[in-house]
């Protein structure tokens, strides 16, 4: 048996305003129903006006996933009833999405694997249901703050064979989206939502299985593998008993670590898609698409290659440094400053990687200073340094005794004395190591 | 002459020269409503207090030298337009208690131009209908003959103006809902080019067809009104950046040597013979004004109603989905028969397996109908056609025959499918009942329509005929 897995991934964009109105899209943790207007609560007569930035960002995601960008695209209405959907339809894209036919390279056990991207399209998020008890009565409340927040849906080809590949791909996608700066892509906060379609076939078979199971509610990175593996095992058991699993939608239950049936094939929606009459079709030009390409930040792969070439770093170092854009930017800033102090990119890379530098609180200039200081210490002859330290220890027996008795502060007193005696900047940590060794 | 029967132009002049005040003018309209609307039933909500307050404010502005285009002019608003703080029902019990938190763009513009809103006019519920009888607040009567329908769906807007209860009124036209009642009530009604006037805040019927227009007593009044409502709206993505001219400016240029097309498909299609004769007289009038009458063909006209009754219910079924019983108080059981009929029809034609055969096909036919007009307008400046194949019918006559009711839109739906403007102008009386003609032109040719309409109106003066209430 061989799993066949395709993914639908929703990424919420962090644009300033919502997809079709000017309400703030930054809803997380805000008082319910405070980011709303006639458009996003679907009042009679309200009309959607598409957010240009959101469309640009959707296309940028498509470009980053090597997609083709058709010059003609349109929005469609996806009709269904749910209390969190105030218009009774979601504005989405059906047969002419912004981006089609892309691919992404991932590395699995040092081997390259290409994952096909079927399409990337733009839609709006729904409101949120909150089930609670008011005055002893069980009620469902609707919060429309999220309603109309721009959502990009990425659909992959069924190219995954196991949960690990899915996880690696997701990390990759998260990295790309964060590099683009278009979403925080935080699964725990719901910025990135995964819905895998899972089925099994006999190994070596080419055609797709006659059924598939969609799994929803995987709300955390750590449950991705768990949910998929559970589902694979469940289907395997059914198939081995000679039956075919039902085509259905299942939800992942975190507490139980199981998937549970939500909706069968018979209950599947007929969304009655038709072109959204309130929004004229979107016509793009090659010039506009090129301009978007030109404005895209350097993506992880390109950055990694450049780091190897420009800074003569190993693939390993480059990979760690480019894993997050903030680290890569920090590194490059430090390299620039380090140049004036004869500090090599490799030294900076080593420091960042080995010392796990706190890049949020330590400025690149400070980091370079520390490295410079560390470098000068080594210029003092080791024997000479040890002589000085021994002397200072001999002159201060009380402090040595105090330290031995557990007074941590005493060692700082000794370090201060030593630095004064040397008269040069020196790495205190290095001194500390020698002192401790000598005392013992 | 009563103040409430003045044209917009006359009323404006009188207000500015302080012959009378807006309060007096408004009171005259409210008095007429008080006196006759119990019978006509053209209003769902009358805003006595707010209107008088607004009129007082207008008077003080006039004193201060303000001459905004609609300052102090009492207007009736179709109950499909969202009015902040004023109940907006769409003539459906579903929205019986709905008070909008915002103004439709057209309302904001009208208010900004100084208009006094008298109240919310009756109409077919959700604008579904050609007679006004589908209103959940009772049918509106035709002021010319109270046993007859005033035409729909903007029934109250038309009847209110025709019975001198306002100086102008607003409507919506998705398949003829302005032109038909204008024709049945002897007033001027404009269905503008699709997108010329913002739809934002107006309860949607069929989004790709809805046009936001208005009723006035004269063509010039109508142009003055469009000057206020037309233009790009950042809240409506279907309004293009096309400059708004002064529509009243070239109105008197005459129509000498203009080429006016008459589509043969509109003449040979089972029209009431009395109306055919009247229409021939109309053409003679146009010729006497110096226009050249040219026979044209719009070959796909016969498919228009079928095409319209696929696209329109499809969009209706989606647009009415938001009234799901969770908000607005009343649930779906409050929908009337016609709304239910259209929801079912539209849901069916959009369903998987039927979409290609119905909706997609209809959209293709729509493209052909649009092309018919484009081709025709290559050789002519405007089209003149009847609005309705029949005279206003009796109340109840078509209520149980939806298909017959749908066919009354046979001459009007084409303009909506093509997105072109249409101006309905009074053309005379038959058996004491009004008959109108429509002037159609290419997209954004409202200036031309007004020019043609004005020439005809000034020659014939049918608008001066008033019903005896």
Contacts between the chains, C-beta under 8 A, distances in Angstrom:
chain1	res1	chain2	res2	distance
A	38	B	100	8.0
A	38	B	101	6.9
A	38	B	102	5.2
A	38	B	201	7.5
A	42	B	322	5.0
A	43	B	82	7.5
A	43	B	100	6.9
A	43	B	101	7.2
A	43	B	102	7.3
A	44	B	82	6.5
A	44	B	88	7.1
A	44	B	90	7.0
A	44	B	95	7.0
A	44	B	98	7.1
A	44	B	100	7.3
A	44	B	203	4.5
A	44	B	204	7.6
A	44	B	322	7.5
A	45	B	80	7.9
A	45	B	81	7.8
A	45	B	82	4.8
A	45	B	100	7.7
A	45	B	104	5.9
A	45	B	199	7.5
A	45	B	200	6.7
A	45	B	201	4.2
A	45	B	202	5.0
A	45	B	203	5.2
A	45	B	204	6.5
A	46	B	200	7.2
A	46	B	201	7.1
A	47	B	199	6.4
A	47	B	200	5.1
A	47	B	235	6.2
A	47	B	236	5.3
A	47	B	237	6.9
A	47	B	238	8.0
A	48	B	237	7.1
A	49	B	234	6.7
A	49	B	235	6.3
A	49	B	236	7.4
A	49	B	237	4.7
A	50	B	237	6.7
A	77	B	318	5.6
A	79	B	317	7.8
A	79	B	318	5.5
A	79	B	321	6.3
A	79	B	350	7.3
A	81	B	321	6.9
A	81	B	324	5.9
A	83	B	326	5.5
A	86	B	322	6.2
A	86	B	327	7.4
A	87	B	321	6.8
A	87	B	322	4.9
A	88	B	318	7.1
A	88	B	320	7.8
A	88	B	321	2.4
A	88	B	322	4.8
A	88	B	324	5.9
A	89	B	318	5.5
A	89	B	321	6.0
A	142	B	326	7.7
A	270	B	351	5.6
A	270	B	352	4.9
A	272	B	317	7.8
A	272	B	318	7.5
A	272	B	347	6.7
A	272	B	350	3.8
A	272	B	351	6.0
A	272	B	352	7.7
A	272	B	355	7.7
A	273	B	350	7.8
A	273	B	355	7.8
A	274	B	314	6.3
A	274	B	315	7.9
A	274	B	318	7.3
A	274	B	350	5.6
A	274	B	355	7.4
A	274	B	359	6.0
A	277	B	206	7.7
A	277	B	207	3.9
A	277	B	208	3.7
A	277	B	238	7.9
A	277	B	315	6.0
A	278	B	207	5.3
A	278	B	236	8.0
A	278	B	237	6.5
A	278	B	238	6.6
A	279	B	237	5.2
A	279	B	238	7.7
A	280	B	237	6.2
A	280	B	238	6.1
